[in-house]
Amino acid sequence: MGAFLSGPGSPKGPMSEINVTPLVDVMLVLLIIFMVTAPMMAQGVKVALPDAEAEAMDSPEDKIVLTITAQKKAFIGKTEVPIERLEQVLSRNAKIQKDQEIYLHADHTLPYGFIVQIMAAAQKGGAKNIGMVTDPYQVNEPTP
């Protein structure tokens, strides 16, 4: 008769409690993996941006970013586009034609006239709204 007893003190029988320790271990490992890999996924083309006091972009993942490097190379996202064909490529982009906006991410060492030419090509390509991406403005403390 004693073989049919079950409960928390019984060595045999159904277990009524869930062991969450393996679940917590797996979740912590996944959290660490995502924390390490997330910054790597957000990297794009490196440029030295000008500093300006402005609000941060809401969600850069769903925005089209036009990057111009110091070597005067243009990238839409991570895809290099020849400067001469920029207007043509933008006019064929369905998202730009729908949203009519683009974000310009240009190196601060580029001449003003060159940036204006890029902005004109973007407008001709269908981007009526051009946002300028900058680094957050840092207030310099006065030196004594």
Residue frames relative to the residue before (quaternion, step in Angstrom):
aa qw qx qy qz dx dy dz
M 1.0000 0.0000 0.0000 0.0000 0.00 0.00 0.00
G 0.6474 0.5492 -0.3259 0.4160 3.57 1.03 -0.66
A 0.5816 0.6079 -0.3715 0.3927 3.62 1.20 -0.41
F 0.6903 0.4952 -0.2804 0.4468 3.60 1.15 -0.46
L 0.4825 0.6570 -0.4446 0.3712 3.57 1.23 0.09
S 0.0165 0.7834 -0.6212 0.0122 3.56 -1.05 0.73
G 0.3029 0.7312 -0.5706 0.2191 3.51 -1.19 0.52
P 0.7480 -0.4070 0.2574 0.4567 3.58 -1.25 -0.05
G 0.7100 0.4469 -0.2723 0.4712 3.62 1.04 -0.58
S 0.5856 0.5999 -0.3585 0.4107 3.57 1.24 -0.33
P 0.4473 -0.7051 0.4760 0.2760 3.63 -0.89 0.88
K 0.7498 0.2776 -0.1774 0.5738 3.60 1.13 -0.55
G 0.5643 0.5933 -0.4469 0.3603 3.54 -1.15 0.54
P 0.6737 -0.5085 0.3423 0.4128 3.54 -1.25 0.24
M 0.3736 -0.7088 0.5567 0.2194 3.53 -1.08 0.81
S 0.2310 -0.8156 0.5181 0.1142 3.60 -0.64 1.04
E 0.6841 0.4352 -0.2847 0.5115 3.60 1.25 -0.03
I 0.3591 -0.7228 0.5503 0.2140 3.57 -1.03 0.84
N 0.3330 -0.7233 0.5715 0.1983 3.54 -0.92 0.94
V 0.1632 -0.8338 0.5241 0.0596 3.61 -0.33 1.24
T 0.4350 0.7218 -0.4543 0.2889 3.61 1.21 -0.14
P 0.6786 0.4576 -0.3283 0.4715 3.69 0.79 -0.78
L 0.6220 0.5404 -0.3401 0.4532 3.60 1.05 -0.71
V 0.6542 0.5000 -0.3046 0.4788 3.59 0.95 -0.87
D 0.6337 0.5347 -0.3275 0.4531 3.60 0.96 -0.81
V 0.6687 0.4916 -0.2939 0.4742 3.58 0.90 -0.93
M 0.6630 0.5103 -0.3067 0.4539 3.58 0.91 -0.88
L 0.6562 0.5013 -0.3156 0.4674 3.60 0.98 -0.77
V 0.6312 0.5152 -0.3316 0.4756 3.58 1.01 -0.75
L 0.6574 0.4980 -0.3114 0.4721 3.61 0.93 -0.85
L 0.6289 0.5341 -0.3314 0.4576 3.58 0.99 -0.80
I 0.6631 0.4937 -0.3046 0.4731 3.59 0.90 -0.87
I 0.6346 0.5269 -0.3321 0.4576 3.59 0.96 -0.83
F 0.6912 0.4681 -0.2870 0.4698 3.60 0.85 -0.91
M 0.6388 0.5235 -0.3350 0.4535 3.60 1.01 -0.69
V 0.6754 0.4791 -0.2930 0.4780 3.58 1.05 -0.70
T 0.7489 0.4232 -0.2297 0.4553 3.61 0.88 -0.89
A 0.5577 0.6408 -0.3988 0.3454 3.64 1.04 -0.54
P 0.6833 0.4655 -0.3321 0.4540 3.67 0.77 -0.75
M 0.6239 0.5451 -0.3467 0.4398 3.59 1.10 -0.58
M 0.6622 0.5196 -0.3064 0.4446 3.57 1.06 -0.68
A 0.6882 0.4985 -0.2803 0.4464 3.60 1.10 -0.57
Q 0.5007 0.6647 -0.4327 0.3470 3.59 1.21 -0.05
G 0.1106 -0.7743 0.6204 0.0567 3.51 -1.15 0.70
V 0.7417 -0.3017 0.2819 0.5286 3.53 -1.04 -0.80
K 0.3883 -0.7406 0.5031 0.2183 3.58 -0.81 1.01
V 0.1160 0.7533 -0.6415 0.0868 3.55 -0.92 1.01
A 0.4341 -0.6595 0.5396 0.2921 3.56 -1.22 0.49
L 0.1869 -0.8215 0.5333 0.0759 3.56 -0.30 1.27
P 0.5037 -0.6140 0.4937 0.3543 3.56 -1.17 0.48
D 0.4494 -0.6623 0.5234 0.2921 3.56 -1.23 0.48
A 0.1425 0.7716 -0.6116 0.1016 3.56 -1.05 0.80
E 0.4383 -0.6617 0.5333 0.2926 3.54 -1.16 0.61
A 0.2731 0.7491 -0.5461 0.2569 3.57 -0.36 1.27
E 0.5673 -0.5833 0.4575 0.3587 3.53 -1.32 0.28
A 0.5352 -0.6246 0.4650 0.3276 3.55 -1.18 0.58
M 0.5601 -0.5884 0.4647 0.3524 3.55 -1.22 0.55
D 0.5668 -0.6323 0.4107 0.3321 3.57 -1.00 0.84
S 0.7785 -0.1779 0.1617 0.5797 3.57 0.48 -1.15
P 0.2476 -0.8231 0.4919 0.1391 3.60 -0.07 1.25
E 0.5248 0.6574 -0.4190 0.3417 3.62 1.18 -0.34
D 0.7761 0.3425 -0.1937 0.4929 3.60 0.94 -0.80
K 0.5688 0.5679 -0.3855 0.4531 3.60 1.26 0.27
I 0.3843 -0.6851 0.5603 0.2625 3.55 -1.17 0.60
V 0.1176 -0.8036 0.5833 0.0118 3.54 -0.70 1.16
L 0.1862 -0.7535 0.6256 0.0791 3.53 -0.88 1.09
T 0.0997 -0.8160 0.5694 0.0087 3.58 -0.46 1.23
I 0.0853 -0.7669 0.6350 0.0361 3.56 -0.97 0.95
T 0.2777 -0.7841 0.5359 0.1447 3.59 -0.59 1.15
A 0.6842 -0.4749 0.3610 0.4196 3.56 -1.32 0.16
Q 0.6613 0.4882 -0.2975 0.4856 3.60 1.21 -0.47
K 0.4775 -0.7000 0.3970 0.3527 3.60 1.36 0.26
K 0.4088 0.6518 -0.5179 0.3739 3.55 0.94 0.96
A 0.2651 -0.7742 0.5593 0.1320 3.58 -0.97 0.89
F 0.0603 -0.7722 0.6325 0.0095 3.54 -1.11 0.83
I 0.1566 -0.7138 0.6703 0.1296 3.55 -1.09 0.76
G 0.7600 -0.0180 -0.0721 0.6456 3.53 -0.22 1.33
K 0.7376 -0.3369 0.2689 0.5198 3.59 -0.55 -1.16
T 0.5488 0.6201 -0.3801 0.4122 3.58 1.32 0.10
E 0.3568 -0.7424 0.5259 0.2121 3.58 -0.70 1.07
V 0.0938 -0.7758 0.6240 0.0061 3.54 -1.02 0.96
P 0.4503 -0.6690 0.5035 0.3100 3.62 -0.85 0.85
I 0.5647 -0.6236 0.4236 0.3359 3.58 -0.96 0.90
E 0.6430 0.5463 -0.3248 0.4273 3.60 0.99 -0.81
R 0.7507 0.3798 -0.1987 0.5027 3.60 1.10 -0.67
L 0.3406 0.7854 -0.4704 0.2141 3.59 1.28 0.09
E 0.6637 0.5029 -0.3083 0.4600 3.60 0.83 -0.95
Q 0.6645 0.5140 -0.2965 0.4543 3.58 0.92 -0.93
V 0.6714 0.4935 -0.2977 0.4659 3.59 0.91 -0.92
L 0.6669 0.4986 -0.3044 0.4627 3.60 0.95 -0.85
S 0.6567 0.5172 -0.3201 0.4459 3.60 1.00 -0.76
R 0.6847 0.4598 -0.2814 0.4905 3.61 1.21 -0.41
N 0.5536 0.6107 -0.3908 0.4097 3.60 1.27 -0.14
A 0.4087 -0.7507 0.4703 0.2197 3.58 -0.55 1.20
K 0.6502 0.5235 -0.3295 0.4411 3.60 0.95 -0.79
I 0.6510 0.4921 -0.3234 0.4790 3.61 0.98 -0.75
Q 0.6544 0.5104 -0.3205 0.4566 3.56 0.95 -0.79
K 0.6711 0.4835 -0.2923 0.4800 3.58 1.09 -0.69
D 0.7750 0.3532 -0.1815 0.4916 3.60 0.71 -1.11
Q 0.1817 -0.8176 0.5101 0.1958 3.58 1.17 -0.69
E 0.6412 0.4738 -0.3611 0.4837 3.57 1.00 0.83
I 0.0220 -0.7663 0.6419 -0.0192 3.48 -1.24 0.68
Y 0.2923 -0.7403 0.5773 0.1825 3.56 -1.18 0.55
L 0.2597 -0.7774 0.5619 0.1119 3.54 -0.78 1.13
H 0.0839 -0.7868 0.6099 -0.0445 3.52 -0.70 1.24
A 0.1508 0.8416 -0.4949 0.1549 3.57 0.34 1.29
D 0.5581 -0.6034 0.4633 0.3314 3.54 -1.16 0.71
H 0.4945 -0.7023 0.4294 0.2791 3.58 -0.90 0.90
T 0.6220 0.5553 -0.3518 0.4255 3.61 1.19 -0.24
L 0.5162 0.6501 -0.4208 0.3657 3.60 1.23 -0.16
P 0.5404 -0.6250 0.4488 0.3405 3.60 -1.07 0.69
Y 0.6142 -0.5827 0.4021 0.3487 3.54 -1.12 0.77
G 0.6513 0.5376 -0.3146 0.4332 3.58 0.93 -0.90
F 0.6407 0.5227 -0.3216 0.4613 3.58 1.02 -0.76
I 0.6425 0.5147 -0.3147 0.4725 3.58 1.00 -0.83
V 0.6312 0.5256 -0.3292 0.4659 3.59 1.01 -0.79
Q 0.6343 0.5186 -0.3320 0.4674 3.60 1.00 -0.77
I 0.6427 0.5122 -0.3184 0.4724 3.60 0.99 -0.82
M 0.6592 0.5046 -0.3100 0.4635 3.59 0.95 -0.87
A 0.6360 0.5193 -0.3264 0.4683 3.60 1.02 -0.76
A 0.6475 0.5047 -0.3169 0.4750 3.60 0.98 -0.81
A 0.6437 0.5156 -0.3228 0.4644 3.59 1.01 -0.78
Q 0.6555 0.5002 -0.3171 0.4685 3.60 0.98 -0.78
K 0.6508 0.4956 -0.3146 0.4815 3.58 0.98 -0.78
G 0.6647 0.5067 -0.2893 0.4667 3.57 1.16 -0.63
G 0.6936 -0.5018 0.2737 0.4383 3.61 1.24 0.01
A 0.5791 0.5733 -0.3879 0.4308 3.61 1.22 -0.11
K 0.1644 -0.8152 0.5511 0.0686 3.59 -0.17 1.28
N 0.7441 0.2858 -0.1686 0.5798 3.58 1.14 -0.63
I 0.0333 -0.7947 0.6057 -0.0225 3.56 -0.65 1.14
G 0.1577 -0.7827 0.5986 0.0647 3.55 -0.68 1.15
M 0.3078 -0.7418 0.5692 0.1762 3.55 -1.06 0.80
V 0.2551 -0.7606 0.5821 0.1324 3.58 -0.79 1.06
T 0.0042 0.7982 -0.6009 0.0420 3.58 -0.84 1.03
D 0.5147 -0.5646 0.5178 0.3849 3.54 -1.32 0.10
P 0.5893 -0.5716 0.4137 0.3936 3.61 -1.07 0.57
Y 0.5028 -0.6659 0.4741 0.2811 3.53 -1.01 0.91
Q 0.1548 -0.7795 0.6026 0.0719 3.55 -0.93 0.92
V 0.3491 -0.7418 0.5370 0.1988 3.55 -0.71 1.10
N 0.2864 -0.7548 0.5677 0.1613 3.56 -0.79 1.03
E 0.4004 -0.7053 0.5357 0.2351 3.54 -0.88 0.99
P 0.4853 -0.6542 0.4786 0.3278 3.60 -0.97 0.77
T 0.3943 -0.7149 0.5265 0.2371 3.55 -0.99 0.82
P 0.4604 -0.7063 0.4600 0.2786 3.60 -0.89 0.87
